[in-house]
Amino acid sequence: MPVPKKKTSKARRDKRRAQHKLHVETASFCPQCKSPKLPHRACPKCGTYKGREVVPLSTEPKPGK
């Protein structure tokens, strides 16, 4: 089984672990309906992105379901 030839220094180990952090998604507010949404994504409530409707909202159920 392979074994490391040299000891990994604390600095090298910590530089590698510096990328292992949690990312908190910041919520922005939709300018149309003022509901919270993720940035750079269409609003899940009203279906708009940058002031125009990109996701058509369907209120009727799909046939067969």
PDB file as gemmi writes it, atoms N, CA and C in Angstrom:
CRYST1    1.000    1.000    1.000  90.00  90.00  90.00 P 1                      
ATOM      1  N   MET A   1       0.831  -1.179   0.000  1.00  0.00           N  
ATOM      2  CA  MET A   1       0.000   0.000   0.000  1.00  0.00           C  
ATOM      3  C   MET A   1       0.877   1.244   0.000  1.00  0.00           C  
ATOM      4  N   PRO A   2       0.545   2.251  -0.802  1.00  0.00           N  
ATOM      5  CA  PRO A   2       1.399   3.440  -0.846  1.00  0.00           C  
ATOM      6  C   PRO A   2       1.350   4.240   0.450  1.00  0.00           C  
ATOM      7  N   VAL A   3       2.492   4.782   0.799  1.00  0.00           N  
ATOM      8  CA  VAL A   3       2.630   5.582   2.006  1.00  0.00           C  
ATOM      9  C   VAL A   3       3.285   6.902   1.607  1.00  0.00           C  
ATOM     10  N   PRO A   4       2.859   8.048   2.173  1.00  0.00           N  
ATOM     11  CA  PRO A   4       3.519   9.313   1.831  1.00  0.00           C  
ATOM     12  C   PRO A   4       5.000   9.291   2.186  1.00  0.00           C  
ATOM     13  N   LYS A   5       5.815   9.837   1.291  1.00  0.00           N  
ATOM     14  CA  LYS A   5       7.251   9.839   1.521  1.00  0.00           C  
ATOM     15  C   LYS A   5       7.661  10.913   2.519  1.00  0.00           C  
ATOM     16  N   LYS A   6       6.979  12.056   2.506  1.00  0.00           N  
ATOM     17  CA  LYS A   6       7.299  13.162   3.414  1.00  0.00           C  
ATOM     18  C   LYS A   6       6.049  13.549   4.184  1.00  0.00           C  
ATOM     19  N   LYS A   7       6.261  14.124   5.344  1.00  0.00           N  
ATOM     20  CA  LYS A   7       5.149  14.608   6.151  1.00  0.00           C  
ATOM     21  C   LYS A   7       4.553  15.856   5.508  1.00  0.00           C  
ATOM     22  N   THR A   8       3.216  15.916   5.449  1.00  0.00           N  
ATOM     23  CA  THR A   8       2.538  17.104   4.941  1.00  0.00           C  
ATOM     24  C   THR A   8       2.579  18.176   6.021  1.00  0.00           C  
ATOM     25  N   SER A   9       3.106  19.340   5.672  1.00  0.00           N  
ATOM     26  CA  SER A   9       3.228  20.409   6.656  1.00  0.00           C  
ATOM     27  C   SER A   9       1.851  20.957   7.019  1.00  0.00           C  
ATOM     28  N   LYS A  10       1.778  21.624   8.152  1.00  0.00           N  
ATOM     29  CA  LYS A  10       0.509  22.203   8.601  1.00  0.00           C  
ATOM     30  C   LYS A  10       0.033  23.282   7.639  1.00  0.00           C  
ATOM     31  N   ALA A  11       0.971  24.052   7.085  1.00  0.00           N  
ATOM     32  CA  ALA A  11       0.608  25.118   6.154  1.00  0.00           C  
ATOM     33  C   ALA A  11      -0.007  24.532   4.883  1.00  0.00           C  
ATOM     34  N   ARG A  12       0.596  23.482   4.342  1.00  0.00           N  
ATOM     35  CA  ARG A  12       0.078  22.865   3.117  1.00  0.00           C  
ATOM     36  C   ARG A  12      -1.280  22.213   3.376  1.00  0.00           C  
ATOM     37  N   ARG A  13      -1.395  21.555   4.517  1.00  0.00           N  
ATOM     38  CA  ARG A  13      -2.668  20.926   4.892  1.00  0.00           C  
ATOM     39  C   ARG A  13      -3.767  21.977   5.039  1.00  0.00           C  
ATOM     40  N   ASP A  14      -3.448  23.090   5.696  1.00  0.00           N  
ATOM     41  CA  ASP A  14      -4.460  24.123   5.930  1.00  0.00           C  
ATOM     42  C   ASP A  14      -4.816  24.879   4.652  1.00  0.00           C  
ATOM     43  N   LYS A  15      -3.863  25.034   3.725  1.00  0.00           N  
ATOM     44  CA  LYS A  15      -4.184  25.655   2.435  1.00  0.00           C  
ATOM     45  C   LYS A  15      -5.184  24.793   1.662  1.00  0.00           C  
ATOM     46  N   ARG A  16      -5.019  23.506   1.740  1.00  0.00           N  
ATOM     47  CA  ARG A  16      -5.932  22.602   1.058  1.00  0.00           C  
ATOM     48  C   ARG A  16      -7.317  22.652   1.703  1.00  0.00           C  
ATOM     49  N   ARG A  17      -7.362  22.731   3.013  1.00  0.00           N  
ATOM     50  CA  ARG A  17      -8.640  22.756   3.722  1.00  0.00           C  
ATOM     51  C   ARG A  17      -9.325  24.117   3.681  1.00  0.00           C  
ATOM     52  N   ALA A  18      -8.645  25.146   3.200  1.00  0.00           N  
ATOM     53  CA  ALA A  18      -9.233  26.480   3.155  1.00  0.00           C  
ATOM     54  C   ALA A  18     -10.418  26.532   2.199  1.00  0.00           C  
ATOM     55  N   GLN A  19     -10.479  25.610   1.240  1.00  0.00           N  
ATOM     56  CA  GLN A  19     -11.575  25.586   0.270  1.00  0.00           C  
ATOM     57  C   GLN A  19     -12.796  24.845   0.803  1.00  0.00           C  
ATOM     58  N   HIS A  20     -12.692  24.171   1.934  1.00  0.00           N  
ATOM     59  CA  HIS A  20     -13.781  23.369   2.476  1.00  0.00           C  
ATOM     60  C   HIS A  20     -14.654  24.211   3.401  1.00  0.00           C  
ATOM     61  N   LYS A  21     -15.300  25.198   2.847  1.00  0.00           N  
ATOM     62  CA  LYS A  21     -16.127  26.060   3.675  1.00  0.00           C  
ATOM     63  C   LYS A  21     -17.572  25.984   3.196  1.00  0.00           C  
ATOM     64  N   LEU A  22     -18.481  26.394   4.036  1.00  0.00           N  
ATOM     65  CA  LEU A  22     -19.888  26.399   3.678  1.00  0.00           C  
ATOM     66  C   LEU A  22     -20.208  27.677   2.917  1.00  0.00           C  
ATOM     67  N   HIS A  23     -21.052  27.561   1.923  1.00  0.00           N  
ATOM     68  CA  HIS A  23     -21.482  28.716   1.143  1.00  0.00           C  
ATOM     69  C   HIS A  23     -22.925  29.026   1.511  1.00  0.00           C  
ATOM     70  N   VAL A  24     -23.186  30.248   1.899  1.00  0.00           N  
ATOM     71  CA  VAL A  24     -24.531  30.674   2.245  1.00  0.00           C  
ATOM     72  C   VAL A  24     -25.119  31.390   1.039  1.00  0.00           C  
ATOM     73  N   GLU A  25     -26.225  30.880   0.549  1.00  0.00           N  
ATOM     74  CA  GLU A  25     -26.897  31.515  -0.577  1.00  0.00           C  
ATOM     75  C   GLU A  25     -27.601  32.770  -0.082  1.00  0.00           C  
ATOM     76  N   THR A  26     -27.324  33.891  -0.703  1.00  0.00           N  
ATOM     77  CA  THR A  26     -27.978  35.132  -0.322  1.00  0.00           C  
ATOM     78  C   THR A  26     -29.252  35.284  -1.140  1.00  0.00           C  
ATOM     79  N   ALA A  27     -30.313  35.648  -0.490  1.00  0.00           N  
ATOM     80  CA  ALA A  27     -31.591  35.805  -1.170  1.00  0.00           C  
ATOM     81  C   ALA A  27     -31.771  37.258  -1.576  1.00  0.00           C  
ATOM     82  N   SER A  28     -32.243  37.454  -2.794  1.00  0.00           N  
ATOM     83  CA  SER A  28     -32.621  38.787  -3.237  1.00  0.00           C  
ATOM     84  C   SER A  28     -34.142  38.797  -3.365  1.00  0.00           C  
ATOM     85  N   PHE A  29     -34.694  39.965  -3.631  1.00  0.00           N  
ATOM     86  CA  PHE A  29     -36.140  40.091  -3.708  1.00  0.00           C  
ATOM     87  C   PHE A  29     -36.555  40.385  -5.139  1.00  0.00           C  
ATOM     88  N   CYS A  30     -37.641  39.773  -5.550  1.00  0.00           N  
ATOM     89  CA  CYS A  30     -38.180  39.969  -6.888  1.00  0.00           C  
ATOM     90  C   CYS A  30     -38.736  41.391  -6.984  1.00  0.00           C  
ATOM     91  N   PRO A  31     -38.366  42.145  -8.031  1.00  0.00           N  
ATOM     92  CA  PRO A  31     -38.898  43.504  -8.144  1.00  0.00           C  
ATOM     93  C   PRO A  31     -40.386  43.543  -8.498  1.00  0.00           C  
ATOM     94  N   GLN A  32     -40.925  42.455  -9.043  1.00  0.00           N  
ATOM     95  CA  GLN A  32     -42.340  42.432  -9.422  1.00  0.00           C  
ATOM     96  C   GLN A  32     -43.245  42.124  -8.233  1.00  0.00           C  
ATOM     97  N   CYS A  33     -42.983  40.965  -7.571  1.00  0.00           N  
ATOM     98  CA  CYS A  33     -43.895  40.523  -6.509  1.00  0.00           C  
ATOM     99  C   CYS A  33     -43.298  40.625  -5.110  1.00  0.00           C  
ATOM    100  N   LYS A  34     -42.040  41.052  -5.001  1.00  0.00           N  
ATOM    101  CA  LYS A  34     -41.346  41.281  -3.724  1.00  0.00           C  
ATOM    102  C   LYS A  34     -41.145  40.001  -2.894  1.00  0.00           C  
ATOM    103  N   SER A  35     -41.228  38.828  -3.512  1.00  0.00           N  
ATOM    104  CA  SER A  35     -40.978  37.594  -2.776  1.00  0.00           C  
ATOM    105  C   SER A  35     -39.488  37.250  -2.870  1.00  0.00           C  
ATOM    106  N   PRO A  36     -38.924  36.556  -1.872  1.00  0.00           N  
ATOM    107  CA  PRO A  36     -37.497  36.223  -1.926  1.00  0.00           C  
ATOM    108  C   PRO A  36     -37.213  35.191  -3.009  1.00  0.00           C  
ATOM    109  N   LYS A  37     -36.062  35.349  -3.671  1.00  0.00           N  
ATOM    110  CA  LYS A  37     -35.644  34.420  -4.718  1.00  0.00           C  
ATOM    111  C   LYS A  37     -34.126  34.373  -4.736  1.00  0.00           C  
ATOM    112  N   LEU A  38     -33.576  33.356  -5.360  1.00  0.00           N  
ATOM    113  CA  LEU A  38     -32.132  33.265  -5.498  1.00  0.00           C  
ATOM    114  C   LEU A  38     -31.669  34.220  -6.589  1.00  0.00           C  
ATOM    115  N   PRO A  39     -30.476  34.813  -6.437  1.00  0.00           N  
ATOM    116  CA  PRO A  39     -30.015  35.765  -7.449  1.00  0.00           C  
ATOM    117  C   PRO A  39     -29.729  35.082  -8.780  1.00  0.00           C  
ATOM    118  N   HIS A  40     -29.943  35.797  -9.873  1.00  0.00           N  
ATOM    119  CA  HIS A  40     -29.702  35.339 -11.243  1.00  0.00           C  
ATOM    120  C   HIS A  40     -30.562  34.145 -11.616  1.00  0.00           C  
ATOM    121  N   ARG A  41     -31.761  34.077 -11.051  1.00  0.00           N  
ATOM    122  CA  ARG A  41     -32.705  33.016 -11.380  1.00  0.00           C  
ATOM    123  C   ARG A  41     -34.088  33.622 -11.517  1.00  0.00           C  
ATOM    124  N   ALA A  42     -34.949  32.929 -12.248  1.00  0.00           N  
ATOM    125  CA  ALA A  42     -36.321  33.400 -12.410  1.00  0.00           C  
ATOM    126  C   ALA A  42     -37.061  33.259 -11.090  1.00  0.00           C  
ATOM    127  N   CYS A  43     -37.995  34.159 -10.847  1.00  0.00           N  
ATOM    128  CA  CYS A  43     -38.773  34.135  -9.618  1.00  0.00           C  
ATOM    129  C   CYS A  43     -39.716  32.933  -9.642  1.00  0.00           C  
ATOM    130  N   PRO A  44     -39.728  32.109  -8.592  1.00  0.00           N  
ATOM    131  CA  PRO A  44     -40.623  30.946  -8.594  1.00  0.00           C  
ATOM    132  C   PRO A  44     -42.091  31.316  -8.410  1.00  0.00           C  
ATOM    133  N   LYS A  45     -42.379  32.487  -7.877  1.00  0.00           N  
ATOM    134  CA  LYS A  45     -43.771  32.896  -7.638  1.00  0.00           C  
ATOM    135  C   LYS A  45     -44.420  33.459  -8.895  1.00  0.00           C  
ATOM    136  N   CYS A  46     -43.769  34.461  -9.509  1.00  0.00           N  
ATOM    137  CA  CYS A  46     -44.404  35.130 -10.647  1.00  0.00           C  
ATOM    138  C   CYS A  46     -43.778  34.749 -11.990  1.00  0.00           C  
ATOM    139  N   GLY A  47     -42.625  34.066 -11.992  1.00  0.00           N  
ATOM    140  CA  GLY A  47     -42.027  33.599 -13.237  1.00  0.00           C  
ATOM    141  C   GLY A  47     -41.352  34.668 -14.066  1.00  0.00           C  
ATOM    142  N   THR A  48     -40.911  35.764 -13.443  1.00  0.00           N  
ATOM    143  CA  THR A  48     -40.258  36.828 -14.195  1.00  0.00           C  
ATOM    144  C   THR A  48     -38.756  36.830 -13.920  1.00  0.00           C  
ATOM    145  N   TYR A  49     -38.008  37.346 -14.888  1.00  0.00           N  
ATOM    146  CA  TYR A  49     -36.566  37.521 -14.741  1.00  0.00           C  
ATOM    147  C   TYR A  49     -36.188  38.783 -15.501  1.00  0.00           C  
ATOM    148  N   LYS A  50     -35.551  39.722 -14.834  1.00  0.00           N  
ATOM    149  CA  LYS A  50     -35.149  41.009 -15.396  1.00  0.00           C  
ATOM    150  C   LYS A  50     -36.330  41.754 -16.014  1.00  0.00           C  
ATOM    151  N   GLY A  51     -37.470  41.707 -15.338  1.00  0.00           N  
ATOM    152  CA  GLY A  51     -38.613  42.491 -15.748  1.00  0.00           C  
ATOM    153  C   GLY A  51     -39.497  41.885 -16.819  1.00  0.00           C  
ATOM    154  N   ARG A  52     -39.168  40.691 -17.312  1.00  0.00           N  
ATOM    155  CA  ARG A  52     -40.039  40.076 -18.310  1.00  0.00           C  
ATOM    156  C   ARG A  52     -40.390  38.649 -17.901  1.00  0.00           C  
ATOM    157  N   GLU A  53     -41.534  38.166 -18.360  1.00  0.00           N  
ATOM    158  CA  GLU A  53     -42.001  36.834 -17.981  1.00  0.00           C  
ATOM    159  C   GLU A  53     -41.261  35.785 -18.798  1.00  0.00           C  
ATOM    160  N   VAL A  54     -40.587  34.885 -18.106  1.00  0.00           N  
ATOM    161  CA  VAL A  54     -39.823  33.850 -18.797  1.00  0.00           C  
ATOM    162  C   VAL A  54     -40.402  32.470 -18.548  1.00  0.00           C  
ATOM    163  N   VAL A  55     -41.133  32.301 -17.462  1.00  0.00           N  
ATOM    164  CA  VAL A  55     -41.747  31.017 -17.144  1.00  0.00           C  
ATOM    165  C   VAL A  55     -43.252  31.212 -17.182  1.00  0.00           C  
ATOM    166  N   PRO A  56     -43.932  30.630 -18.168  1.00  0.00           N  
ATOM    167  CA  PRO A  56     -45.389  30.783 -18.171  1.00  0.00           C  
ATOM    168  C   PRO A  56     -46.000  30.010 -17.006  1.00  0.00           C  
ATOM    169  N   LEU A  57     -46.836  30.683 -16.240  1.00  0.00           N  
ATOM    170  CA  LEU A  57     -47.466  30.054 -15.089  1.00  0.00           C  
ATOM    171  C   LEU A  57     -48.737  29.354 -15.545  1.00  0.00           C  
ATOM    172  N   SER A  58     -48.842  28.068 -15.215  1.00  0.00           N  
ATOM    173  CA  SER A  58     -50.046  27.329 -15.570  1.00  0.00           C  
ATOM    174  C   SER A  58     -50.872  27.087 -14.313  1.00  0.00           C  
ATOM    175  N   THR A  59     -52.129  27.463 -14.352  1.00  0.00           N  
ATOM    176  CA  THR A  59     -52.997  27.292 -13.199  1.00  0.00           C  
ATOM    177  C   THR A  59     -53.858  26.034 -13.332  1.00  0.00           C  
ATOM    178  N   GLU A  60     -53.972  25.495 -14.544  1.00  0.00           N  
ATOM    179  CA  GLU A  60     -54.782  24.306 -14.735  1.00  0.00           C  
ATOM    180  C   GLU A  60     -53.897  23.073 -14.635  1.00  0.00           C  
ATOM    181  N   PRO A  61     -54.392  21.996 -14.035  1.00  0.00           N  
ATOM    182  CA  PRO A  61     -53.560  20.786 -13.908  1.00  0.00           C  
ATOM    183  C   PRO A  61     -53.337  20.120 -15.256  1.00  0.00           C  
ATOM    184  N   LYS A  62     -52.232  19.427 -15.366  1.00  0.00           N  
ATOM    185  CA  LYS A  62     -51.907  18.724 -16.612  1.00  0.00           C  
ATOM    186  C   LYS A  62     -52.833  17.538 -16.782  1.00  0.00           C  
ATOM    187  N   PRO A  63     -53.205  17.195 -18.023  1.00  0.00           N  
ATOM    188  CA  PRO A  63     -54.080  16.042 -18.221  1.00  0.00           C  
ATOM    189  C   PRO A  63     -53.366  14.739 -17.866  1.00  0.00           C  
ATOM    190  N   GLY A  64     -54.121  13.821 -17.275  1.00  0.00           N  
ATOM    191  CA  GLY A  64     -53.559  12.529 -16.890  1.00  0.00           C  
ATOM    192  C   GLY A  64     -53.051  12.478 -15.477  1.00  0.00           C  
ATOM    193  N   LYS A  65     -53.072  13.611 -14.762  1.00  0.00           N  
ATOM    194  CA  LYS A  65     -52.586  13.598 -13.369  1.00  0.00           C  
ATOM    195  C   LYS A  65     -53.667  14.046 -12.438  1.00  0.00           C  
TER     196      LYS A  65                                                      
END                                                                             
